[in-house]
Amino acid sequence: MKKINILLWVPLRPGSHWTAEGIAQTIEHILSEISEVNITVLVNKEHYSVLKQIFEEQDNINIVPLSFRWLLFKKELKSPKKPKYDSRYFDIETLSVNKNLLNTIFKKISKKISNIIDSLGIFSYGTRLKIFTNLHKYGYFRKYHKTWVPVPIIPWIDQLRGETILSFWDPFGFEYRDFSDVAIFLHKNFLIILNSVTHIVTQSNNNKEYLVKMFQLDPNKISVIYLGYPNYAPLLDRHTLAIKDKDLLIQKWEEKIVKSNNINDYFIKIHKEFINHSLLFRLKKRLTPKTQILMISTQFRPYKGFETLFKTLDKLIKEYSSDMYFIFTGIVPKKLKDQYSHFHENIIEINRVSNKQHALLYKIADLTLHPSYAEGGLGCFPQFESASVGTPCLVNRGRHTDEMVLELNENLKHIVYDFTDVNSLYSAICQILNSQEHQKENIQNIMNSYRSWKEASKEYETLFLQENI
């Protein structure tokens, strides 16, 4: 049977990151398990080499750039040059380039030139995207049976021809006043896009209900496909997974290889990695046999519940133990650190880590807390990332956890707490820190509800194969 062809339309704007971004990683997970469908992924030139490398072993995945060269001659872009600067060969001579007198003199001129280049890059991107969109509109891509658009903010989606599937991840941009500036723009565009596409796929029934009630969409136009969950255990060897000693685990922290063709960009990246190592060195020097560590793996957003969480952290420091440290993978707002300055030393901010480094942070911790009031899917990724390496997790109650308990496993209600009830959460944290039985039960409840990316991918594949969606 001849495979059908799907066009994945994801040419993100210039300056957008691909590596370590949530939606990008979700796309990678879904594509990696699809085998019965041929997929051509249209991406911005900046992301071409990254995806080409990721899917080089997968014959049914073809990566094409938003490029006139490919459009006219069907030629691939040239492979990127080997990075000139690599942290494996880092030395002081490399840094000396940054102190060049000419570099200092022409810094302002270079910045202006850079701004002009960036503006030209955006203009070039917009021109290429508009041409590709018009070609799609007038049938140039007619060999593709369906077009999947996983990022709804790409311009001119409503002009794409034929069957188009749009992903809708969450409604947070409309639900919080903090996003009111962009919400006006998004509202107008979503009204057009949501009504123009053939079908919409989202990751929870809560999202579907929002689309039906707030945008008056036909429920039959929307499919719910739950995403898979991460499993970090394969990233660590058996010996590491068995280690309990925090000192030994910190010693196993590996350097993330930093590469760049630009000396300034390279130094910024190497500096950030250096700071992460320095923060762990600081933590290592404060460890005692009684030290306990809590992991908070999320970015600061209006709905992430940092302010509420800090009330509990404050109570833990004052009433449970001052020999407790909090590892954050996001930046803690300065106002919170000022407000709770008496335990500023107990806050360790480790940012922009590799998956393996991330897994090791979970392993170092005694407990993970996820304070978010809302997530787009069922539960949250950190509960599975944490439990998969043997660290228990407690999560804040929200609609994402209500649906998780209902749809995945009723026993998951035991990992869910109302984080605004400081006394109740404090008691739960103390209980789980002091009871191996409760730790094992927590981990077991989470991992018994694990859903693989293969399951999610097969549901996407079924949707792609379905006729007249």
FENJORA-V804541 format. One record per backbone hydrogen bond with DSSP energy under -0.5 kcal/mol. CO is the residue of the C=O (numbers start at 1). NH is the residue of the N-H. Records with the same first field share a line. If there is no record, write none. Layout:
CO: NH + NH
This chain:
4: 38
5: 145 + 146
6: 8 + 40
7: 9 + 148
8: 10 + 42
10: 12 + 44
13: 16
18: 21
21: 25
22: 26
23: 27
24: 28
25: 29
26: 30
27: 31
28: 32
29: 33
30: 33
31: 34
36: 4
38: 6
39: 41 + 62
40: 8 + 42
41: 43 + 64
42: 10
43: 66
44: 47 + 48
45: 48 + 49
47: 51
48: 52
49: 53
50: 54
51: 55
53: 56
55: 58
57: 59
58: 61
60: 39 + 62
62: 41 + 64
64: 43
65: 67
67: 71
68: 72
69: 73 + 75
70: 74
85: 260
86: 89
87: 90
91: 94 + 95
92: 96
93: 97
94: 97
95: 98
96: 99
97: 100
100: 104
101: 105
102: 106
104: 107
106: 110
107: 111
108: 112
109: 113
110: 114
111: 115
112: 116
113: 117
114: 118
115: 119
116: 120
117: 121
118: 122
119: 123
120: 124
121: 125
122: 126
123: 127
124: 128
125: 129
126: 130
127: 131
128: 132
129: 133
130: 134
131: 135
132: 136
133: 137
134: 138
135: 140
136: 139
139: 142
141: 144
146: 7
147: 149 + 165
148: 9 + 150
149: 167
150: 152
151: 154
154: 157
156: 159
157: 160
163: 147
164: 166 + 198 + 199
165: 149
166: 201
168: 203
171: 174 + 175
172: 176
176: 179
177: 180
179: 182 + 183
180: 184
181: 185
182: 186
183: 187
184: 188
185: 189
186: 190
187: 191
188: 192
189: 193
190: 194
191: 195
192: 196
193: 196 + 197
199: 166
200: 223
201: 168
202: 225
204: 208
205: 209
206: 210
207: 211
208: 212
209: 213
210: 214 + 215
211: 215 + 217
218: 221
219: 222
221: 200
223: 202 + 225
232: 235 + 236
233: 236
237: 241
238: 242
239: 243
240: 243
245: 249
246: 250
247: 251
248: 252
249: 252
250: 253
255: 257
258: 87
260: 85
262: 266
263: 267
264: 268
265: 269
266: 270
267: 271
268: 272
269: 273
270: 274
271: 275
272: 276
273: 277
274: 278
275: 279
276: 280
277: 281
278: 282
279: 283
280: 284
281: 285
282: 286
283: 286 + 287
284: 287
288: 291
292: 325
293: 366 + 367
294: 327
295: 369
296: 298 + 329
299: 301
301: 304
303: 373 + 374
305: 309
306: 310
307: 311
308: 311 + 312
309: 312 + 313
310: 314
311: 315
312: 316
313: 317
314: 318
315: 319 + 320
316: 320 + 321
322: 324
323: 292
325: 294 + 327
326: 328 + 348
327: 296
328: 350
330: 332
333: 336 + 337
334: 338
335: 339
336: 340
338: 341
340: 343
341: 344
343: 346
344: 347
346: 326 + 348
347: 349
348: 328 + 350
349: 351
354: 358
355: 359
356: 360
357: 361
358: 362
359: 363
360: 364
361: 365
366: 392
367: 295
368: 394
369: 371
370: 396
373: 399
377: 379
380: 383 + 384
381: 384 + 385
382: 386
383: 387
384: 388
386: 389 + 391
387: 390
392: 368
394: 370
395: 417
398: 401 + 402
399: 403
400: 379 + 404
401: 405
402: 406
403: 407
404: 408 + 409
409: 412
410: 413
411: 414
412: 415
413: 416
415: 395
417: 397 + 419
418: 421
420: 422
421: 425
422: 426
423: 427
424: 428
425: 429
426: 430
427: 431
428: 432
429: 433
430: 434
432: 435
435: 439
436: 440
437: 441
438: 442
439: 443
440: 444
441: 445
442: 446
443: 447
444: 448
446: 449
447: 450
451: 229
452: 456
453: 457
454: 458
455: 459
456: 460
457: 461
458: 462
459: 463
460: 464
461: 465
462: 466
